[in-house]
Amino acid sequence: MTSRGVGGRADRTTPPARLRPGLRAALAAVTDTPAAVLTDRLDVVATNPLGRAVLAPVLGHDRPNLARFLFLDEDASTAFYPDWDRVADEHVHRLRTAAARDPHDRTLHRLVGQLSTTSVPFRTRWSSTRRCAPHRPRVVVAHPLVGELELVREDLVPAGDRALTLRIGTTAPGTASAERLGILASWAADDHAGG
């Protein structure tokens, strides 16, 4: 569905993301570390079982989106992300990059509008002339079941789905984070097998 935008250009409403079978198979092949497929707008499209376990606080929302979770559920997101400000800067940078890539995406416009009218921290960052740096690969989450996990993220952009990202998180071997992630993986495998 499109409508004519400013200057006669078509504004685009982005259809829900669908995973190609190859990307779905790649996600399923990642079994011992958390993985998720995200859109440019930070919608969570799909996860593997361990990704679902790590992102459980985010996935409890109707339309799972990392930016909505971060800026509209600040009590939960500040508990989940100990370095909340840095993650907030990264999310704004990601949304700005998406807006620059596709300035006529009405779905993105609605998301930015919702966040701008509802969240002062988002509005301040979005309207700032200061540019947020792109994300660093390390992120710490305080998982409600197993405690703090220090993850190294790798964002892979599939050649056939440039608007999607396969995000994989790993831990350093032998660390407390690796042990905690192993415990969470065991619970996730039990849940996946049972249901």
Backbone as a chain_set.jsonl record, in Angstrom:
{"seq": "MTSRGVGGRADRTTPPARLRPGLRAALAAVTDTPAAVLTDRLDVVATNPLGRAVLAPVLGHDRPNLARFLFLDEDASTAFYPDWDRVADEHVHRLRTAAARDPHDRTLHRLVGQLSTTSVPFRTRWSSTRRCAPHRPRVVVAHPLVGELELVREDLVPAGDRALTLRIGTTAPGTASAERLGILASWAADDHAGG", "coords": {"N": [[0.839, -1.171, 0.0], [0.674, 2.154, -0.936], [1.053, 5.731, -0.744], [0.865, 9.076, -2.075], [3.58, 11.058, -1.361], [5.419, 13.903, -0.022], [6.303, 16.132, -2.572], [5.353, 14.456, -4.536], [6.407, 11.931, -4.35], [6.212, 8.45, -3.616], [5.001, 7.312, -0.552], [5.787, 4.621, 1.522], [4.288, 1.836, 3.014], [5.641, -0.501, 5.002], [5.531, -3.936, 4.396], [4.87, -6.732, 6.621], [7.819, -8.35, 7.726], [9.112, -11.198, 6.101], [10.646, -14.34, 6.36], [12.981, -15.733, 4.183], [13.261, -19.148, 3.13], [15.971, -19.998, 3.241], [17.19, -18.169, 5.009], [15.695, -18.666, 7.284], [16.521, -21.313, 7.731], [19.229, -20.854, 8.257], [19.053, -19.439, 10.661], [17.931, -21.435, 12.279], [20.04, -23.191, 12.305], [21.841, -22.141, 14.052], [22.56, -23.103, 17.077], [23.747, -23.193, 19.64], [24.037, -20.715, 20.738], [22.587, -17.477, 21.367], [20.357, -16.162, 18.891], [18.814, -13.916, 16.6], [16.535, -12.551, 14.199], [16.345, -9.362, 12.926], [14.605, -6.389, 11.868], [15.399, -3.358, 10.013], [14.137, -1.48, 11.515], [14.291, -2.454, 14.022], [12.455, -4.389, 14.731], [11.673, -7.543, 16.102], [11.84, -10.287, 14.277], [12.172, -13.057, 14.17], [13.445, -15.737, 16.227], [15.964, -17.989, 17.504], [15.662, -20.822, 19.777], [17.331, -20.206, 22.059], [17.81, -17.511, 21.67], [15.208, -16.585, 21.985], [14.915, -17.127, 24.698], [16.859, -15.428, 25.85], [15.914, -12.921, 25.024], [13.468, -12.744, 26.297], [12.187, -10.722, 28.011], [11.723, -8.678, 26.122], [10.188, -9.93, 24.178], [7.765, -10.297, 25.365], [5.989, -8.362, 24.676], [3.32, -7.015, 22.579], [3.994, -6.311, 19.865], [6.944, -7.21, 19.201], [9.717, -5.224, 19.532], [12.859, -3.839, 19.646], [13.449, -1.103, 20.095], [10.975, -0.017, 20.931], [10.613, -1.505, 23.302], [12.865, -0.589, 24.74], [12.504, 2.247, 24.993], [9.808, 2.668, 25.696], [9.175, 1.053, 27.792], [10.623, 1.68, 30.208], [11.202, 0.971, 32.884], [11.47, -1.853, 32.834], [13.389, -2.077, 30.767], [15.645, -0.628, 31.662], [16.36, -2.195, 33.777], [17.041, -4.487, 32.406], [19.083, -3.746, 30.62], [22.053, -2.865, 31.793], [23.803, -0.861, 30.865], [22.171, 1.268, 29.835], [22.012, 3.845, 28.593], [23.976, 3.811, 26.567], [23.021, 1.744, 24.936], [20.615, 2.903, 24.202], [21.538, 5.072, 22.655], [22.679, 3.6, 20.547], [20.402, 2.352, 19.44], [18.948, 4.565, 18.491], [20.751, 5.478, 16.581], [20.638, 3.313, 14.801], [17.956, 3.492, 13.915], [18.021, 6.027, 12.71], [19.773, 5.493, 10.612], [18.234, 3.67, 9.169], [16.134, 5.379, 8.432], [17.481, 7.166, 6.779], [18.194, 5.466, 4.726], [15.726, 4.654, 3.688], [13.671, 6.953, 3.273], [10.92, 7.153, 2.877], [9.455, 5.307, 4.227], [6.636, 4.533, 5.748], [5.97, 2.936, 7.927], [8.238, 3.045, 9.526], [8.195, 5.803, 10.011], [5.886, 5.985, 11.592], [6.706, 4.524, 13.847], [8.871, 6.117, 14.788], [7.428, 8.45, 15.294], [5.67, 7.555, 17.329], [7.543, 6.898, 19.347], [8.744, 9.404, 19.69], [6.664, 11.028, 20.648], [6.055, 9.83, 23.031], [8.291, 9.206, 24.564], [10.631, 10.963, 26.317], [13.493, 10.612, 26.555], [14.001, 9.364, 24.054], [13.058, 11.315, 22.228], [14.775, 13.462, 22.799], [17.267, 12.397, 22.018], [16.737, 11.839, 19.309], [16.246, 14.353, 18.187], [18.603, 15.621, 18.602], [21.614, 17.195, 17.49], [23.931, 15.928, 17.809], [25.613, 13.088, 16.797], [24.975, 9.675, 17.257], [27.213, 7.082, 17.986], [27.887, 4.133, 16.008], [26.948, 0.796, 17.053], [28.905, -0.923, 19.508], [30.473, -4.129, 19.604], [30.121, -5.451, 22.053], [27.728, -6.209, 24.52], [25.896, -5.936, 27.524], [23.544, -7.742, 29.306], [21.146, -7.925, 31.885], [19.877, -10.645, 32.785], [16.687, -11.795, 33.815], [16.482, -14.393, 34.878], [19.019, -15.724, 34.998], [20.951, -13.877, 35.576], [23.699, -11.568, 34.985], [24.762, -11.292, 31.649], [27.404, -11.145, 29.485], [27.668, -10.37, 26.249], [28.984, -10.842, 22.981], [28.181, -9.309, 20.073], [27.393, -10.191, 16.76], [26.452, -8.831, 13.788], [24.908, -9.858, 10.973], [24.228, -9.277, 7.622], [22.013, -10.535, 5.405], [22.552, -11.333, 1.974], [20.323, -11.492, 0.28], [18.34, -10.179, 1.67], [18.445, -7.281, 2.461], [17.29, -5.527, 4.287], [17.099, -6.878, 6.596], [18.647, -8.265, 9.538], [20.737, -10.743, 10.796], [21.329, -11.385, 13.971], [23.743, -12.489, 16.142], [24.753, -13.668, 19.297], [27.582, -14.157, 21.309], [29.534, -15.692, 23.945], [32.54, -15.346, 25.895], [34.592, -18.194, 26.173], [34.657, -20.162, 29.171], [33.956, -18.174, 30.954], [31.931, -16.493, 33.486], [29.656, -15.577, 32.242], [29.438, -17.348, 30.076], [28.903, -19.7, 31.438], [26.452, -19.076, 32.68], [24.911, -18.626, 30.396], [24.909, -21.178, 29.373], [23.343, -22.497, 31.298], [20.905, -21.169, 30.866], [20.49, -21.984, 28.244], [20.042, -24.709, 28.611], [17.61, -24.664, 30.006], [16.056, -23.409, 28.037], [16.135, -25.345, 26.022], [14.756, -27.428, 27.255], [12.222, -26.222, 27.523], [11.659, -25.83, 24.795], [11.583, -28.445, 23.86], [9.443, -29.387, 25.309], [7.326, -27.96, 24.342]], "CA": [[0.0, 0.0, 0.0], [1.466, 3.378, -1.0], [0.338, 6.978, -0.976], [1.786, 10.067, -2.616], [4.184, 11.844, -0.29], [5.879, 15.24, -0.361], [6.96, 16.182, -3.87], [4.822, 13.449, -5.42], [7.036, 10.629, -4.146], [5.344, 7.484, -2.938], [5.325, 6.856, 0.796], [5.628, 3.185, 1.534], [4.048, 1.113, 4.25], [6.429, -1.722, 4.889], [4.799, -5.152, 4.765], [5.57, -7.506, 7.65], [8.98, -9.081, 7.208], [8.999, -12.652, 5.97], [11.958, -14.952, 6.218], [13.208, -16.705, 3.129], [13.603, -20.449, 3.718], [17.398, -20.074, 3.521], [17.483, -17.413, 6.225], [15.086, -19.432, 8.384], [17.4, -22.457, 7.978], [20.449, -20.337, 8.891], [18.706, -19.147, 12.058], [17.744, -22.719, 12.969], [21.337, -23.866, 12.415], [22.554, -21.571, 15.199], [21.901, -23.846, 18.16], [24.341, -23.104, 20.973], [24.187, -19.311, 21.106], [21.355, -16.772, 21.006], [20.304, -15.524, 17.579], [17.525, -13.329, 16.25], [16.47, -11.782, 12.962], [15.786, -8.036, 13.188], [14.461, -5.471, 10.742], [16.078, -2.067, 10.197], [13.381, -0.739, 12.537], [14.514, -3.182, 15.272], [11.428, -5.398, 15.003], [12.192, -8.903, 16.244], [11.071, -11.074, 13.32], [12.277, -14.479, 14.53], [14.56, -16.066, 17.118], [16.154, -19.397, 17.809], [15.192, -21.015, 21.152], [18.131, -19.49, 23.049], [17.509, -16.091, 21.453], [13.914, -16.346, 22.618], [15.127, -17.124, 26.147], [17.584, -14.211, 26.233], [15.082, -11.741, 24.754], [12.134, -12.944, 26.878], [11.52, -9.476, 28.419], [11.315, -7.927, 24.93], [9.188, -10.685, 23.429], [6.498, -10.283, 26.081], [5.163, -7.27, 24.16], [2.492, -7.375, 21.422], [4.786, -6.202, 18.637], [8.301, -7.147, 19.734], [10.594, -4.26, 18.879], [13.873, -3.462, 20.632], [13.34, 0.323, 20.421], [9.775, 0.17, 21.76], [10.921, -2.028, 24.629], [13.844, 0.254, 25.409], [12.05, 3.597, 25.298], [8.436, 2.74, 26.204], [9.088, 0.246, 29.009], [11.913, 2.033, 30.796], [11.474, 0.205, 34.109], [11.986, -3.168, 32.445], [14.591, -1.999, 29.916], [16.808, -0.209, 32.447], [16.762, -3.373, 34.547], [17.597, -5.48, 31.469], [20.324, -3.222, 30.049], [22.781, -2.039, 32.766], [24.365, 0.3, 30.162], [20.977, 1.687, 29.098], [22.25, 5.03, 27.749], [24.73, 3.427, 25.368], [22.109, 0.982, 24.085], [19.664, 3.881, 23.647], [22.225, 5.768, 21.563], [22.817, 2.658, 19.432], [19.092, 2.154, 18.803], [18.63, 5.774, 17.728], [21.621, 5.449, 15.403], [20.107, 2.31, 13.866], [16.734, 4.032, 13.31], [18.424, 7.112, 11.804], [20.34, 4.861, 9.428], [17.094, 3.135, 8.413], [15.404, 6.512, 7.855], [18.28, 7.699, 5.674], [18.163, 4.484, 3.645], [14.384, 4.608, 3.101], [12.96, 8.073, 3.898], [9.482, 7.112, 2.614], [8.897, 4.143, 4.925], [5.643, 5.032, 6.703], [6.026, 2.124, 9.139], [9.3, 3.647, 10.327], [7.71, 7.123, 10.452], [4.958, 5.777, 12.716], [7.498, 4.122, 15.011], [9.585, 7.301, 15.282], [6.413, 9.33, 15.863], [5.234, 6.989, 18.608], [8.616, 7.049, 20.322], [8.973, 10.835, 19.931], [5.594, 11.62, 21.449], [5.88, 9.104, 24.283], [9.541, 9.049, 25.323], [11.523, 12.124, 26.326], [14.855, 10.224, 26.176], [14.094, 9.149, 22.613], [12.874, 12.607, 21.539], [16.002, 14.233, 22.99], [18.311, 11.821, 21.169], [16.368, 11.937, 17.898], [16.338, 15.743, 17.732], [19.948, 16.125, 18.861], [22.526, 17.266, 16.341], [25.028, 14.992, 18.115], [25.382, 11.788, 16.178], [25.299, 8.523, 18.092], [28.146, 6.162, 17.329], [27.336, 2.801, 15.771], [27.107, -0.06, 18.226], [30.088, -1.737, 19.746], [29.993, -5.51, 19.601], [29.861, -5.976, 23.387], [26.535, -5.722, 25.217], [25.623, -6.644, 28.771], [22.137, -7.786, 29.713], [20.9, -8.503, 33.206], [18.747, -11.534, 32.517], [15.943, -12.001, 35.07], [16.607, -15.755, 35.412], [20.384, -16.207, 35.246], [21.854, -12.787, 35.933], [24.376, -10.778, 33.965], [25.371, -11.961, 30.493], [28.175, -10.28, 28.607], [27.587, -10.977, 24.92], [29.605, -10.183, 21.83], [27.214, -9.402, 18.982], [27.776, -10.126, 15.351], [25.292, -8.519, 12.955], [25.136, -10.334, 9.615], [23.178, -8.818, 6.713], [21.898, -11.492, 4.298], [22.618, -10.707, 0.646], [18.996, -11.429, -0.327], [17.393, -9.473, 2.556], [19.264, -6.184, 2.97], [16.612, -4.827, 5.378], [17.105, -7.757, 7.77], [19.939, -8.559, 10.153], [20.832, -11.914, 11.649], [22.17, -11.0, 15.107], [24.188, -13.641, 16.927], [25.488, -13.257, 20.488], [28.448, -15.199, 21.852], [30.229, -15.385, 25.192], [33.91, -15.857, 25.94], [34.629, -19.497, 26.848], [35.178, -20.227, 30.525], [33.549, -17.031, 31.776], [30.656, -16.625, 34.189], [28.589, -15.384, 31.254], [29.298, -18.6, 29.321], [28.242, -20.665, 32.328], [25.051, -18.667, 32.824], [24.243, -18.854, 29.117], [24.703, -22.625, 29.305], [22.174, -22.806, 32.137], [19.734, -20.675, 30.151], [20.317, -22.847, 27.066], [19.446, -25.949, 29.084], [16.2, -24.373, 30.274], [15.4, -23.14, 26.761], [15.998, -26.619, 25.315], [13.663, -28.134, 27.923], [10.965, -25.555, 27.115], [11.433, -26.086, 23.371], [11.214, -29.857, 23.717], [8.133, -29.609, 25.924], [6.195, -27.269, 23.858]], "C": [[0.882, 1.23, 0.0], [0.537, 4.569, -1.119], [1.352, 7.984, -1.477], [2.277, 10.946, -1.476], [4.562, 13.219, -0.777], [6.603, 15.186, -1.701], [6.503, 15.096, -4.82], [5.454, 12.081, -5.276], [6.111, 9.719, -3.369], [5.875, 7.193, -1.542], [4.954, 5.396, 0.861], [5.303, 2.687, 2.925], [4.73, -0.235, 4.097], [5.592, -2.927, 5.273], [5.558, -5.888, 5.863], [6.7, -8.314, 7.021], [8.691, -10.577, 7.177], [10.394, -13.2, 5.751], [11.978, -15.892, 5.023], [13.561, -18.03, 3.784], [15.087, -20.571, 4.065], [17.788, -19.34, 4.794], [16.892, -18.115, 7.44], [15.966, -20.632, 8.751], [18.695, -22.009, 8.658], [20.202, -20.031, 10.365], [18.578, -20.442, 12.851], [19.068, -23.447, 13.167], [22.17, -23.337, 13.578], [21.891, -22.149, 16.445], [22.477, -23.597, 19.543], [24.616, -21.676, 21.43], [22.925, -18.568, 20.684], [21.449, -16.1, 19.644], [18.889, -15.014, 17.337], [17.648, -12.644, 14.905], [15.715, -10.497, 13.27], [15.592, -7.282, 11.878], [15.304, -4.231, 11.012], [15.418, -1.247, 11.296], [13.479, -1.392, 13.907], [13.324, -4.039, 15.696], [12.116, -6.744, 15.14], [11.304, -9.803, 15.394], [11.036, -12.544, 13.721], [13.468, -14.655, 15.459], [14.777, -17.57, 17.094], [15.738, -19.6, 19.275], [16.001, -20.254, 22.205], [17.97, -17.975, 22.892], [16.196, -15.701, 22.099], [14.065, -16.267, 24.137], [15.841, -15.85, 26.601], [16.696, -12.985, 26.093], [13.68, -11.835, 25.362], [11.477, -11.638, 27.347], [11.011, -8.647, 27.241], [10.138, -8.614, 24.248], [7.843, -10.755, 24.133], [5.551, -9.201, 25.593], [4.43, -7.708, 22.896], [3.278, -7.39, 20.119], [6.247, -6.087, 19.06], [9.209, -6.252, 18.901], [11.571, -3.764, 19.94], [13.761, -1.993, 21.036], [12.101, 0.605, 21.27], [10.022, -0.311, 23.187], [11.816, -1.06, 25.388], [13.241, 1.569, 25.873], [10.649, 3.67, 25.908], [8.223, 1.882, 27.443], [10.387, 0.44, 29.781], [12.212, 1.272, 32.084], [12.095, -1.145, 33.767], [13.29, -3.052, 31.669], [15.815, -1.514, 30.685], [17.275, -1.339, 33.359], [17.471, -4.38, 33.647], [18.958, -5.037, 30.915], [21.035, -2.35, 31.084], [23.398, -0.784, 32.139], [23.289, 0.889, 29.239], [21.26, 2.842, 28.134], [22.991, 4.672, 26.464], [23.838, 2.652, 24.4], [21.092, 1.92, 23.433], [20.293, 4.643, 22.483], [22.349, 4.865, 20.329], [21.494, 2.477, 18.685], [18.696, 3.364, 17.969], [19.486, 5.83, 16.465], [21.072, 4.476, 14.355], [18.848, 2.844, 13.169], [17.052, 5.192, 12.365], [18.986, 6.541, 10.506], [19.231, 4.295, 8.544], [16.325, 4.262, 7.737], [16.165, 7.117, 6.68], [18.228, 6.771, 4.462], [16.815, 4.484, 2.932], [13.524, 5.702, 3.731], [11.443, 8.052, 3.699], [8.798, 5.927, 3.288], [7.939, 4.636, 6.015], [5.629, 4.228, 7.998], [7.093, 2.677, 10.079], [8.872, 5.017, 10.842], [6.769, 6.981, 11.649], [5.703, 5.382, 13.985], [8.207, 5.331, 15.616], [8.595, 8.287, 15.907], [5.938, 8.85, 17.22], [6.298, 7.194, 19.682], [8.843, 8.514, 20.672], [7.914, 11.446, 20.828], [5.474, 11.002, 22.838], [7.116, 9.095, 25.163], [10.421, 10.287, 25.198], [12.959, 11.709, 25.987], [15.016, 9.967, 24.671], [14.033, 10.482, 21.886], [14.145, 13.448, 21.634], [17.107, 13.72, 22.083], [17.998, 12.031, 19.689], [16.565, 13.358, 17.372], [17.728, 16.339, 17.93], [20.762, 16.184, 17.58], [23.737, 16.358, 16.576], [24.691, 13.643, 17.51], [25.826, 10.684, 17.118], [26.217, 7.598, 17.307], [27.453, 4.842, 17.046], [27.692, 1.876, 16.935], [28.468, -0.737, 18.288], [29.609, -3.172, 19.882], [29.629, -6.053, 20.98], [28.585, -5.358, 23.961], [26.354, -6.574, 26.471], [24.123, -6.589, 29.015], [22.06, -8.429, 31.091], [19.66, -9.37, 33.071], [18.021, -11.848, 33.813], [16.09, -13.396, 35.667], [18.027, -16.143, 35.789], [21.371, -15.112, 35.611], [22.561, -12.195, 34.726], [25.042, -11.653, 32.902], [26.118, -10.92, 29.684], [28.282, -10.978, 27.261], [28.368, -10.148, 23.914], [28.666, -10.415, 20.656], [27.902, -9.37, 17.635], [26.496, -9.904, 14.561], [25.621, -8.872, 11.51], [23.952, -9.927, 8.748], [23.111, -9.78, 5.541], [21.869, -10.772, 2.95], [21.231, -10.546, 0.029], [17.966, -10.664, 0.484], [18.111, -8.319, 3.223], [18.606, -5.431, 4.126], [16.549, -5.667, 6.648], [18.535, -7.961, 8.266], [19.802, -9.832, 10.964], [21.822, -11.554, 12.749], [22.459, -12.239, 15.949], [24.993, -13.113, 18.108], [26.318, -14.414, 21.013], [29.037, -14.731, 23.175], [31.649, -15.933, 25.111], [33.925, -17.18, 26.703], [35.216, -19.387, 28.263], [34.786, -19.081, 31.435], [32.245, -17.339, 32.507], [29.496, -16.458, 33.22], [28.351, -16.656, 30.453], [28.578, -19.647, 30.164], [26.755, -20.339, 32.473], [24.269, -18.903, 31.533], [23.985, -20.347, 28.919], [23.5, -23.074, 30.119], [20.895, -22.381, 31.42], [19.441, -21.543, 28.928], [19.662, -24.158, 27.458], [17.959, -25.751, 29.361], [15.424, -24.145, 28.967], [15.167, -24.425, 25.984], [14.861, -27.44, 25.936], [12.314, -27.556, 27.528], [10.622, -25.865, 25.682], [10.983, -27.521, 23.138], [9.813, -30.118, 24.264], [7.011, -28.887, 25.244], [6.18, -26.699, 22.553]], "O": [[1.761, 1.35, 0.853], [-0.613, 4.44, -1.538], [2.557, 7.784, -1.328], [1.482, 11.507, -0.722], [4.089, 13.664, -1.823], [7.422, 14.297, -1.934], [7.177, 14.826, -5.814], [5.085, 11.155, -5.998], [5.315, 10.182, -2.553], [7.05, 6.869, -1.368], [3.93, 4.979, 0.321], [5.954, 3.063, 3.9], [4.432, -1.003, 3.182], [5.003, -2.952, 6.353], [6.763, -5.691, 6.019], [6.556, -8.881, 5.937], [8.106, -11.136, 8.104], [11.213, -12.606, 5.051], [11.099, -16.74, 4.871], [14.106, -18.041, 4.887], [15.431, -21.182, 5.077], [18.614, -19.823, 5.568], [17.513, -18.155, 8.502], [16.142, -20.939, 9.931], [19.205, -22.704, 9.537], [21.04, -20.329, 11.215], [19.068, -20.531, 13.976], [19.204, -24.238, 14.101], [23.095, -24.006, 14.038], [20.794, -21.736, 16.822], [21.77, -23.771, 20.535], [25.345, -21.457, 22.398], [22.257, -18.985, 19.737], [22.485, -15.54, 19.285], [17.908, -15.594, 17.802], [18.732, -12.209, 14.515], [14.604, -10.523, 13.8], [16.314, -7.503, 10.906], [15.856, -4.07, 12.101], [16.066, -0.416, 11.933], [12.832, -0.946, 14.854], [13.188, -4.379, 16.871], [13.037, -7.055, 14.385], [10.151, -10.054, 15.745], [9.997, -13.197, 13.622], [14.384, -13.832, 15.479], [13.888, -18.331, 16.712], [15.481, -18.61, 19.961], [15.424, -19.711, 23.148], [17.993, -17.244, 23.882], [16.075, -14.627, 22.687], [13.422, -15.443, 24.788], [15.474, -15.259, 27.617], [16.719, -12.102, 26.951], [12.794, -11.074, 24.974], [10.285, -11.458, 27.098], [9.979, -7.985, 27.351], [9.202, -7.954, 23.795], [6.87, -11.231, 23.547], [4.413, -9.131, 26.056], [4.85, -8.647, 22.22], [3.233, -8.361, 19.364], [6.741, -4.978, 19.259], [9.434, -6.499, 17.716], [11.157, -3.32, 21.011], [13.959, -1.666, 22.206], [12.168, 1.38, 22.224], [9.689, 0.375, 24.153], [11.553, -0.746, 26.549], [13.439, 1.97, 27.019], [10.333, 4.652, 26.579], [7.176, 1.984, 28.083], [11.152, -0.503, 29.983], [13.373, 0.957, 32.349], [13.115, -1.533, 34.337], [14.206, -3.845, 31.885], [16.928, -1.949, 30.388], [18.461, -1.428, 33.678], [18.404, -5.053, 34.086], [19.869, -5.851, 30.761], [20.659, -1.189, 31.247], [23.506, 0.246, 32.805], [23.479, 0.991, 28.027], [20.805, 2.823, 26.99], [22.661, 5.181, 25.393], [23.889, 2.873, 23.19], [20.748, 1.758, 22.262], [19.657, 4.837, 21.447], [22.146, 5.317, 19.202], [21.466, 2.452, 17.455], [18.17, 3.215, 16.866], [18.993, 6.191, 15.397], [21.049, 4.786, 13.164], [18.692, 2.667, 11.96], [16.411, 5.325, 11.323], [18.702, 7.055, 9.424], [19.278, 4.423, 7.32], [15.905, 4.119, 6.589], [15.557, 7.533, 5.694], [18.22, 7.227, 3.319], [16.759, 4.332, 1.712], [12.73, 5.418, 4.628], [10.743, 8.865, 4.303], [7.666, 5.589, 2.94], [8.373, 5.096, 7.071], [5.313, 4.771, 9.057], [6.876, 2.766, 11.287], [9.154, 5.358, 11.991], [6.844, 7.757, 12.602], [5.372, 5.85, 15.074], [8.149, 5.542, 16.827], [8.892, 8.893, 16.937], [5.814, 9.64, 18.155], [5.988, 7.615, 20.797], [9.107, 8.836, 21.83], [8.221, 12.286, 21.674], [4.856, 11.59, 23.726], [7.004, 8.986, 26.385], [10.897, 10.617, 24.112], [13.603, 12.396, 25.194], [16.043, 10.31, 24.086], [14.865, 10.754, 21.021], [14.546, 14.077, 20.655], [17.808, 14.508, 21.449], [18.888, 12.362, 18.905], [17.004, 13.544, 16.237], [17.996, 17.449, 17.47], [20.62, 15.336, 16.698], [24.481, 16.058, 15.642], [23.591, 13.127, 17.703], [26.908, 10.743, 17.702], [26.016, 7.365, 16.115], [26.528, 4.464, 17.765], [28.619, 2.145, 17.699], [29.08, -1.07, 17.274], [28.454, -3.406, 20.238], [28.891, -7.034, 21.067], [28.386, -4.145, 23.896], [26.625, -7.775, 26.47], [23.509, -5.525, 28.939], [22.81, -9.351, 31.411], [18.535, -8.894, 33.223], [18.667, -12.14, 34.82], [15.844, -13.571, 36.86], [18.23, -16.822, 36.795], [22.524, -15.405, 35.926], [22.089, -12.303, 33.595], [25.768, -12.6, 33.201], [25.535, -9.928, 29.246], [28.901, -12.035, 27.141], [28.407, -8.92, 23.988], [28.384, -11.555, 20.284], [28.857, -8.627, 17.41], [25.559, -10.698, 14.654], [26.498, -8.264, 10.896], [22.802, -10.198, 9.096], [24.052, -9.845, 4.75], [21.234, -9.727, 2.809], [20.982, -9.566, -0.673], [16.829, -10.508, 0.039], [18.365, -8.364, 4.427], [19.304, -4.754, 4.882], [16.009, -5.224, 7.661], [19.497, -7.843, 7.507], [18.854, -9.982, 11.734], [23.02, -11.429, 12.492], [21.551, -12.936, 16.401], [25.82, -12.216, 17.947], [25.816, -15.53, 21.148], [29.041, -13.54, 23.486], [31.926, -16.865, 24.356], [33.329, -17.275, 27.776], [36.146, -18.619, 28.507], [35.239, -19.02, 32.578], [31.551, -18.306, 32.195], [28.467, -17.12, 33.358], [27.205, -17.012, 30.177], [27.741, -20.393, 29.656], [25.907, -21.228, 32.395], [23.114, -19.325, 31.565], [22.959, -20.732, 28.359], [22.73, -23.93, 29.683], [19.923, -23.134, 31.37], [18.28, -21.806, 28.612], [18.818, -24.672, 26.724], [17.142, -26.591, 28.985], [14.298, -24.617, 28.806], [14.122, -24.588, 25.354], [14.092, -28.076, 25.215], [11.374, -28.295, 27.235], [9.466, -26.13, 25.354], [10.104, -27.778, 22.316], [9.085, -30.966, 23.748], [5.844, -29.16, 25.527], [5.182, -26.101, 22.152]]}, "num_chains": 1, "name": "protein.A"}
